[in-house]
Amino acid sequence: MFKVMEEITLQVQRDEESGWLVAWWDDPDGAGGITTQGHDLRDLQQQITEAVAVHFGEGAVPRRVRIHFVSDPILVQA
């Protein structure tokens, strides 16, 4: 019987050329991983939800999916 993962963390970074947000996660068991993208945060969240469901299959989806922004936004003071 398989064990359901409690949580996975996808790394997120903005692609400089396209401007899209790209998210990825490498399966620690060597079973591939997940890579997806969205044009904004709302779209990315939907794409991540769908990609996680496909990767893990019914009944095995992690209880929590965390996203970690590799580069935090910087506010510039004028």
C-alpha positions in Angstrom: 0.0 0.0 0.0 1.2 3.5 -0.8 1.7 6.3 1.7 0.0 9.7 0.9 2.5 12.5 1.1 1.6 15.2 3.6 3.0 18.1 1.6 5.0 19.0 -1.4 6.6 22.3 -2.3 6.7 23.6 -5.8 9.4 26.2 -6.7 8.0 29.2 -8.6 9.9 31.6 -10.8 8.9 34.1 -13.4 10.3 33.4 -16.9 12.1 36.5 -18.0 11.3 36.0 -21.7 7.6 35.2 -21.6 6.7 36.8 -18.2 4.8 33.6 -17.3 5.1 32.0 -13.8 6.7 28.6 -14.0 6.4 26.0 -11.1 8.3 22.8 -10.7 8.7 19.9 -8.3 11.0 16.9 -8.5 9.7 13.7 -7.1 12.2 12.5 -4.4 11.5 8.9 -5.4 12.8 9.5 -8.9 9.3 9.2 -10.4 9.6 12.3 -12.6 8.1 15.4 -11.3 5.7 18.2 -12.0 6.3 21.3 -14.2 3.6 23.7 -15.1 3.0 27.4 -15.8 0.4 30.1 -15.7 0.1 33.7 -16.9 -0.7 35.0 -13.4 -0.9 33.6 -9.9 -4.6 32.6 -10.2 -3.9 30.7 -13.4 -0.8 29.1 -11.9 -2.7 27.8 -8.9 -5.3 26.2 -11.2 -2.6 24.6 -13.3 -0.7 23.3 -10.2 -3.9 21.8 -8.8 -4.5 20.0 -12.1 -0.9 18.8 -12.5 -0.7 17.5 -9.0 -3.9 15.5 -9.4 -2.6 14.0 -12.7 0.8 13.2 -11.2 -0.4 11.5 -8.0 -3.7 10.1 -9.1 -6.9 9.7 -7.2 -6.5 9.1 -3.5 -2.8 9.9 -3.4 -2.8 13.7 -3.8 -0.8 15.4 -1.0 -2.8 17.1 1.7 -1.0 20.4 1.2 0.7 21.9 -1.8 3.0 24.8 -1.0 4.4 27.2 -3.5 7.8 28.8 -2.9 8.8 31.9 -4.9 12.5 31.5 -5.7 12.9 35.3 -6.2 10.9 37.4 -3.8 9.5 40.6 -5.3 11.4 43.8 -4.5 9.7 47.1 -4.0 11.6 50.1 -5.2 11.2 53.3 -3.2 11.3 56.4 -5.4 
